[in-house]
Amino acid sequence: MVIELVAQRVITFKVPSSMLENSVGSTKLHEVEIIMEKCTSEILRVLVTIMACLNLALALDLATGAAASAAQTSSNFEQEWSKLSAAAKQEGTLSIASGGAPSRQYRPVVDVFSKKFGVKVEVSTGNATDTVNRVLAERKAGRYIMDVALISSRENNQRLVPSESLVPFAPLLIHPEVVDMSGWYLGRHWYADKASAYVFIYHVTKEDQYESWYNTDKLKDSDLAAVKKQTDFFDPRWKGKILGQGMGDPSGIRQMIDSYFEPDRGQEWVRTYLLNAGITFSDDRRILETWLVGGRFPLQAVATGTEELTALAKKGLPIKQIFLPKQVGLVRAGGSGCCISVFSNAPHPNAAKLFVNWFLSKEGQTLTHTLVPNIDRSSLRNDIPFGEVTPDQRRKPGVEYGFPDADPKFAARQEEAQKWIYKIWETRQK
């Protein structure tokens, strides 16, 4: 096509022979010069046209090549995805080692995966600590039962990563919606381990305020209005009225580790909270809910993972949520509903790879927002609807939050804080 366009612009210029034969006359020489100037001008115009046509052709070739490349990439992915789906269906089962929140909340989500791909999904029950105890005991005995972990960053960092129970995560990612980082918070993937290689963070809680709950039959709004800062919970008026999650509950220890590093609380605040504030603790969330709703202990000063309390409040039970501001706004990957990792020697590796990619895709992450009522955290994907995410957990567009759990050095600091907290807790138990 370019050659044809150029051919249409070529003009043959002829100088009359009579002029050349008698070119000594100044008039004829002047006429020849004029003709040559016109020829030069026309030639330059033709050359400009040729360059424009060549540039157009190059642009068309690049666009065609990019489109062909994209089509080829899409075709390659579809073929790989089809083979992976078939291999996963052939394996037939996916085993997920889960902490408390995912085991309670994600069953409707994994049911969609199961029906879509024809893979039976088995999700463990119990809290993260008990689950990891069982998994590590099985692996030590040479029994490799679990494929995927939906476990807290703390249990991953302190136990699963050091025991070399996990495989590098990034090589498993093939879905275009997952590998395209433009769809993720701040345009990147986030990891919770010090190597930034094994523990992928997909959900976070937004922590720019502290959450507490109280019984409205026992306490008035005006009672809580006197609480302006975190140390106000240690006022003698609250002694014997506050309940808290014990350190045997993974959420309880996480609350104290977080508090240890927060400028509004800190180390001495944690010590007072655990030892001297007259707080009644339990590791059983159902007992805590009963105490709060019944008014036996009408105030829960430190509250996280409160989707059940939100549901009870919506049913009209006499409990209410309050918030106090934090000095520093953060996003945190604290509980088991934040992270995903894959076990080495997984018995169903294709099912694991398929689940990881589907779960982190727009479809999978959207379902975590829409199928979990009152979910108190949100996906790090920026391209999905909030759905059932509670209003206080919806990140504001354009706002960049502190993210300590994604700091490779933070895990070691957390472990030191945890050891200190357990020592304090042990003195209380004596």
C-alpha positions as CSV (number, residue, x, y, z in Angstrom):
1,M,0.0,0.0,0.0
2,V,2.8,2.4,0.8
3,I,4.5,1.7,-2.6
4,E,1.3,2.5,-4.4
5,L,0.9,5.8,-2.5
6,V,4.5,6.8,-3.3
7,A,4.1,5.9,-7.0
8,Q,1.1,8.2,-7.3
9,R,3.3,11.1,-6.1
10,V,6.3,10.5,-8.5
11,I,6.5,13.2,-11.3
12,T,9.0,13.1,-14.1
13,F,10.5,16.4,-14.9
14,K,11.9,17.2,-18.4
15,V,14.1,20.1,-19.4
16,P,13.6,21.1,-23.1
17,S,16.6,20.0,-25.2
18,S,16.7,23.4,-27.0
19,M,17.5,25.0,-23.6
20,L,20.4,22.6,-23.0
21,E,21.8,23.1,-26.5
22,N,22.0,26.9,-26.2
23,S,22.4,27.2,-22.4
24,V,25.0,30.0,-22.7
25,G,22.3,32.7,-22.9
26,S,21.6,34.2,-19.6
27,T,17.9,34.2,-20.2
28,K,17.8,30.5,-21.0
29,L,20.1,29.8,-18.0
30,H,17.7,31.7,-15.8
31,E,14.8,29.6,-17.2
32,V,16.7,26.4,-16.5
33,E,17.4,27.5,-12.9
34,I,13.7,28.3,-12.4
35,I,12.7,24.8,-13.7
36,M,15.3,23.2,-11.5
37,E,14.0,25.1,-8.4
38,K,10.5,23.9,-9.2
39,C,11.9,20.3,-9.6
40,T,13.7,20.5,-6.2
41,S,10.6,21.8,-4.5
42,E,8.4,19.1,-5.9
43,I,11.0,16.4,-5.0
44,L,11.1,17.7,-1.4
45,R,7.3,17.6,-1.3
46,V,7.3,14.0,-2.6
47,L,9.9,13.0,0.0
48,V,7.8,14.5,2.8
49,T,4.8,12.6,1.5
50,I,6.9,9.4,1.4
51,M,8.1,9.8,5.0
52,A,4.5,10.5,6.2
53,C,3.3,7.3,4.5
54,L,6.2,5.3,6.0
55,N,5.4,6.6,9.5
56,L,1.7,5.8,9.0
57,A,2.6,2.3,7.8
58,L,4.9,1.8,10.8
59,A,2.2,3.0,13.2
60,L,-0.3,0.6,11.6
61,D,2.2,-2.3,11.8
62,L,2.9,-1.6,15.5
63,A,-0.8,-1.4,16.3
64,T,-1.5,-4.5,14.3
65,G,1.4,-6.3,16.0
66,A,0.3,-5.2,19.5
67,A,-3.3,-6.4,18.8
68,A,-2.0,-9.6,17.5
69,S,0.3,-10.0,20.5
70,A,-2.6,-9.3,22.9
71,A,-4.8,-11.7,21.1
72,Q,-2.0,-14.3,21.2
73,T,-1.5,-13.7,25.0
74,S,-5.2,-14.0,25.6
75,S,-5.3,-17.2,23.6
76,N,-2.3,-18.6,25.4
77,F,-3.9,-17.8,28.8
78,E,-7.2,-19.3,27.8
79,Q,-5.4,-22.5,26.8
80,E,-3.4,-22.6,30.0
81,W,-6.5,-21.8,32.1
82,S,-8.5,-24.6,30.4
83,K,-5.7,-27.1,31.0
84,L,-5.3,-26.0,34.6
85,S,-9.0,-26.3,35.2
86,A,-9.1,-29.8,33.7
87,A,-6.1,-30.9,35.8
88,A,-7.7,-29.5,39.0
89,K,-11.0,-31.2,38.2
90,Q,-9.0,-34.4,37.7
91,E,-7.5,-34.0,41.2
92,G,-11.0,-33.5,42.5
93,T,-10.3,-31.9,45.9
94,L,-8.8,-28.8,47.4
95,S,-7.9,-28.7,51.1
96,I,-7.7,-25.3,52.8
97,A,-6.1,-24.8,56.2
98,S,-8.0,-21.9,57.6
99,G,-8.0,-19.6,60.6
100,G,-11.1,-18.4,62.4
101,A,-12.5,-15.7,60.1
102,P,-12.2,-17.5,56.8
103,S,-13.5,-20.7,58.2
104,R,-16.6,-18.8,59.4
105,Q,-17.0,-16.4,56.5
106,Y,-15.7,-17.9,53.2
107,R,-17.7,-21.0,52.8
108,P,-20.2,-19.4,50.4
109,V,-17.2,-18.1,48.4
110,V,-15.5,-21.5,48.1
111,D,-18.9,-23.0,47.3
112,V,-18.9,-20.9,44.1
113,F,-15.5,-22.1,43.2
114,S,-16.4,-25.7,43.8
115,K,-19.5,-25.5,41.6
116,K,-17.7,-23.5,38.9
117,F,-14.8,-25.8,38.5
118,G,-16.1,-29.2,39.8
119,V,-13.6,-29.3,42.6
120,K,-14.6,-30.4,46.2
121,V,-13.3,-27.9,48.7
122,E,-12.5,-28.9,52.3
123,V,-12.1,-26.0,54.7
124,S,-10.6,-26.6,58.2
125,T,-12.4,-25.4,61.3
126,G,-11.0,-23.7,64.5
127,N,-8.6,-20.9,65.1
128,A,-5.3,-20.2,63.3
129,T,-3.1,-21.5,66.1
130,D,-4.9,-24.8,66.4
131,T,-5.0,-25.3,62.7
132,V,-1.2,-24.6,62.3
133,N,-0.5,-27.0,65.2
134,R,-2.3,-29.7,63.4
135,V,-0.8,-29.0,60.0
136,L,2.8,-28.9,61.3
137,A,2.3,-32.2,63.3
138,E,0.9,-33.9,60.1
139,R,3.8,-32.6,58.0
140,K,6.4,-33.7,60.6
141,A,4.8,-37.2,60.3
142,G,5.2,-37.1,56.5
143,R,1.5,-36.5,55.9
144,Y,0.9,-33.7,53.4
145,I,-2.8,-33.0,53.5
146,M,-3.3,-29.3,53.0
147,D,-2.9,-27.3,49.8
148,V,-3.7,-23.7,50.6
149,A,-3.4,-21.6,53.8
150,L,-5.8,-18.8,54.7
151,I,-3.9,-18.1,57.9
152,S,-2.8,-14.9,59.7
153,S,0.4,-13.2,58.9
154,R,1.6,-13.8,62.4
155,E,1.2,-17.6,62.2
156,N,2.7,-17.6,58.7
157,N,5.8,-15.6,59.7
158,Q,6.4,-17.3,63.0
159,R,5.7,-20.9,62.0
160,L,4.9,-21.8,58.4
161,V,7.7,-19.8,56.8
162,P,10.4,-20.9,59.2
163,S,9.4,-24.5,58.9
164,E,9.8,-24.2,55.1
165,S,6.2,-25.3,54.7
166,L,5.4,-22.8,51.9
167,V,6.3,-22.3,48.2
168,P,7.1,-19.0,46.6
169,F,3.8,-17.4,45.6
170,A,4.4,-15.1,42.6
171,P,5.3,-18.0,40.2
172,L,1.8,-19.4,40.7
173,L,0.1,-16.2,39.4
174,I,-1.1,-16.5,35.8
175,H,-4.5,-14.8,35.7
176,P,-4.3,-11.4,33.8
177,E,-6.5,-9.7,36.4
178,V,-4.2,-10.8,39.1
179,V,-0.8,-10.2,37.6
180,D,-1.9,-6.7,36.3
181,M,-0.9,-4.6,39.3
182,S,-2.9,-1.6,38.2
183,G,-5.9,-3.1,39.8
184,W,-4.3,-3.3,43.2
185,Y,-3.7,-0.8,46.0
186,L,-0.9,1.6,45.1
187,G,-0.3,-0.4,41.9
188,R,1.6,-3.4,43.4
189,H,1.3,-6.7,45.2
190,W,1.8,-6.9,48.9
191,Y,3.5,-9.6,51.0
192,A,3.6,-10.1,54.8
193,D,6.8,-12.1,55.1
194,K,10.3,-10.7,55.4
195,A,11.3,-12.1,52.0
196,S,8.2,-10.7,50.4
197,A,7.7,-14.0,48.6
198,Y,5.4,-16.4,50.4
199,V,2.5,-14.7,52.2
200,F,0.3,-12.7,49.9
201,I,-1.9,-10.0,51.5
202,Y,-5.3,-9.6,49.8
203,H,-7.5,-8.1,52.5
204,V,-6.7,-5.4,55.1
205,T,-8.5,-3.6,57.9
206,K,-8.5,0.2,57.9
207,E,-7.4,1.4,61.3
208,D,-7.7,5.1,61.6
209,Q,-10.0,4.8,64.6
210,Y,-10.5,2.5,67.6
211,E,-13.6,0.5,67.9
212,S,-15.5,-0.2,71.2
213,W,-18.9,-1.6,72.1
214,Y,-21.2,-1.1,75.0
215,N,-24.6,-2.3,76.3
216,T,-27.2,0.4,75.9
217,D,-29.3,-0.9,78.7
218,K,-26.5,-0.5,81.2
219,L,-24.7,2.5,79.9
220,K,-25.7,5.8,78.4
221,D,-24.2,7.7,75.5
222,S,-23.2,10.4,78.0
223,D,-21.2,7.8,80.0
224,L,-19.1,7.0,76.9
225,A,-18.8,10.7,76.0
226,A,-16.3,11.0,78.9
227,V,-13.9,8.6,77.1
228,K,-11.7,10.8,74.9
229,K,-8.4,8.9,74.9
230,Q,-7.4,5.3,75.4
231,T,-6.1,5.7,78.9
232,D,-9.6,6.9,79.9
233,F,-10.7,3.2,80.0
234,F,-8.5,2.9,83.1
235,D,-10.5,5.3,85.1
236,P,-11.7,3.6,88.3
237,R,-15.4,4.1,87.2
238,W,-14.9,1.3,84.6
239,K,-13.2,-1.2,86.8
240,G,-15.1,-4.5,86.8
241,K,-17.3,-3.4,83.9
242,I,-15.0,-4.2,80.9
243,L,-14.6,-7.5,79.1
244,G,-11.8,-8.4,76.7
245,Q,-10.5,-11.2,74.5
246,G,-7.9,-13.4,76.2
247,M,-4.4,-14.2,74.9
248,G,-5.4,-17.7,74.1
249,D,-7.6,-16.3,71.3
250,P,-5.4,-15.4,68.3
251,S,-7.4,-12.2,67.9
252,G,-6.7,-11.3,71.5
253,I,-2.9,-11.5,71.2
254,R,-3.1,-9.6,67.9
255,Q,-5.0,-6.8,69.5
256,M,-2.2,-6.4,72.1
257,I,0.6,-6.7,69.6
258,D,-1.1,-3.9,67.5
259,S,-1.6,-1.8,70.7
260,Y,2.1,-2.3,71.7
261,F,3.2,-0.3,68.6
262,E,0.5,2.3,68.5
263,P,1.3,5.9,69.8
264,D,-2.2,6.2,71.4
265,R,-1.5,3.0,73.5
266,G,2.0,1.6,73.7
267,Q,3.8,-0.8,76.0
268,E,2.7,0.6,79.3
269,W,-0.9,0.8,78.2
270,V,-0.8,-2.9,77.3
271,R,0.7,-3.8,80.7
272,T,-2.0,-1.8,82.5
273,Y,-4.8,-3.2,80.3
274,L,-3.7,-6.8,81.0
275,L,-2.9,-6.5,84.7
276,N,-4.4,-3.6,86.5
277,A,-7.6,-2.3,84.8
278,G,-10.0,-4.9,86.3
279,I,-10.8,-6.4,82.9
280,T,-12.5,-9.9,82.7
281,F,-11.1,-11.9,79.8
282,S,-12.3,-15.0,77.9
283,D,-10.9,-16.8,74.8
284,D,-14.5,-17.8,73.8
285,R,-16.2,-15.2,71.6
286,R,-19.6,-16.6,72.3
287,I,-19.1,-16.0,76.0
288,L,-18.0,-12.5,75.3
289,E,-21.0,-11.8,73.2
290,T,-23.3,-13.2,75.9
291,W,-21.6,-11.0,78.6
292,L,-22.0,-7.9,76.4
293,V,-25.5,-8.5,75.3
294,G,-26.7,-9.5,78.7
295,G,-25.0,-6.6,80.4
296,R,-22.9,-8.6,82.8
297,F,-19.9,-6.7,81.5
298,P,-21.3,-3.8,79.6
299,L,-18.2,-2.5,77.9
300,Q,-15.8,-4.0,75.4
301,A,-13.0,-1.4,75.2
302,V,-10.9,-3.2,72.5
303,A,-12.9,-4.8,69.7
304,T,-11.9,-6.3,66.4
305,G,-13.5,-8.8,64.1
306,T,-16.9,-7.6,65.2
307,E,-19.1,-8.8,62.3
308,E,-21.2,-10.9,64.7
309,L,-21.7,-7.9,67.0
310,T,-22.8,-5.8,64.1
311,A,-25.3,-8.5,63.1
312,L,-26.7,-8.7,66.6
313,A,-27.1,-4.9,66.8
314,K,-29.0,-4.9,63.5
315,K,-31.4,-7.4,65.0
316,G,-32.2,-4.9,67.7
317,L,-30.2,-6.2,70.6
318,P,-29.1,-3.6,73.1
319,I,-25.5,-3.1,72.0
320,K,-23.9,-0.1,70.2
321,Q,-20.6,0.6,68.5
322,I,-18.5,3.7,69.2
323,F,-15.2,5.0,67.6
324,L,-12.3,7.0,68.9
325,P,-9.7,8.5,66.5
326,K,-6.2,7.3,66.1
327,Q,-3.2,9.5,65.8
328,V,-1.9,7.5,62.8
329,G,-4.1,6.0,60.1
330,L,-3.0,2.5,59.0
331,V,-4.1,-0.5,57.1
332,R,-3.4,-3.8,58.8
333,A,-3.1,-7.4,57.8
334,G,-3.6,-8.9,61.2
335,G,-6.2,-11.7,61.1
336,S,-6.5,-14.9,59.1
337,G,-8.9,-13.2,56.6
338,C,-6.0,-11.2,55.2
339,C,-3.4,-13.5,53.7
340,I,-3.1,-16.5,51.4
341,S,-0.2,-18.9,50.9
342,V,0.4,-22.3,49.3
343,F,2.0,-25.4,50.9
344,S,4.9,-27.2,49.6
345,N,4.2,-30.8,48.7
346,A,0.6,-29.9,48.2
347,P,-1.4,-33.0,47.3
348,H,-3.5,-31.1,44.8
349,P,-1.2,-28.6,43.2
350,N,-3.3,-27.8,40.2
351,A,-6.4,-27.2,42.3
352,A,-4.3,-24.9,44.6
353,K,-3.0,-22.9,41.7
354,L,-6.5,-22.6,40.2
355,F,-8.0,-21.5,43.5
356,V,-5.3,-18.9,44.2
357,N,-5.8,-17.2,40.8
358,W,-9.6,-17.4,40.8
359,F,-9.8,-16.2,44.5
360,L,-7.6,-13.1,43.7
361,S,-9.4,-12.3,40.5
362,K,-12.1,-9.7,40.3
363,E,-14.8,-12.4,40.6
364,G,-13.2,-14.0,43.7
365,Q,-12.5,-10.8,45.5
366,T,-15.9,-9.4,44.7
367,L,-17.5,-12.4,46.3
368,T,-15.6,-11.8,49.5
369,H,-17.3,-8.4,49.6
370,T,-20.8,-9.5,48.6
371,L,-21.3,-12.9,50.2
372,V,-19.9,-12.1,53.7
373,P,-22.4,-9.9,55.7
374,N,-20.9,-7.0,57.6
375,I,-17.4,-7.8,56.6
376,D,-15.0,-5.7,58.6
377,R,-12.1,-5.5,56.2
378,S,-11.7,-4.9,52.4
379,S,-9.8,-6.2,49.5
380,L,-6.6,-4.6,48.3
381,R,-8.1,-4.7,44.8
382,N,-9.3,-1.2,43.8
383,D,-11.5,-2.3,41.0
384,I,-14.3,-4.1,42.8
385,P,-17.5,-2.9,44.6
386,F,-17.5,-2.5,48.4
387,G,-20.6,-4.6,48.7
388,E,-21.1,-5.6,52.4
389,V,-17.9,-4.0,53.6
390,T,-18.9,-1.9,56.7
391,P,-18.6,1.9,56.0
392,D,-15.8,2.4,58.5
393,Q,-13.6,-0.1,56.5
394,R,-13.9,1.5,53.1
395,R,-10.6,3.1,52.1
396,K,-10.8,6.6,50.7
397,P,-9.6,7.0,47.1
398,G,-6.3,8.7,46.8
399,V,-5.4,8.3,50.5
400,E,-2.1,6.4,51.2
401,Y,-2.1,4.6,54.6
402,G,0.8,3.3,56.7
403,F,1.2,-0.4,56.2
404,P,3.5,-1.9,58.8
405,D,2.6,-5.6,58.1
406,A,4.1,-5.2,54.6
407,D,7.4,-4.0,56.1
408,P,9.8,-7.0,55.9
409,K,11.4,-6.0,59.2
410,F,8.1,-5.7,61.1
411,A,7.5,-9.4,61.6
412,A,10.6,-9.7,63.8
413,R,9.5,-6.7,65.9
414,Q,6.0,-8.3,66.3
415,E,7.5,-11.5,67.5
416,E,9.5,-9.7,70.2
417,A,6.4,-7.8,71.3
418,Q,4.4,-11.1,71.4
419,K,7.0,-12.7,73.7
420,W,6.8,-9.7,76.0
421,I,3.0,-9.8,76.1
422,Y,2.9,-13.5,76.8
423,K,5.2,-13.0,79.8
424,I,2.9,-10.3,81.1
425,W,-0.1,-12.5,80.6
426,E,1.6,-15.4,82.5
427,T,2.1,-13.2,85.5
428,R,-1.6,-12.5,85.5
429,Q,-2.4,-16.2,85.4
430,K,-0.3,-17.0,88.5
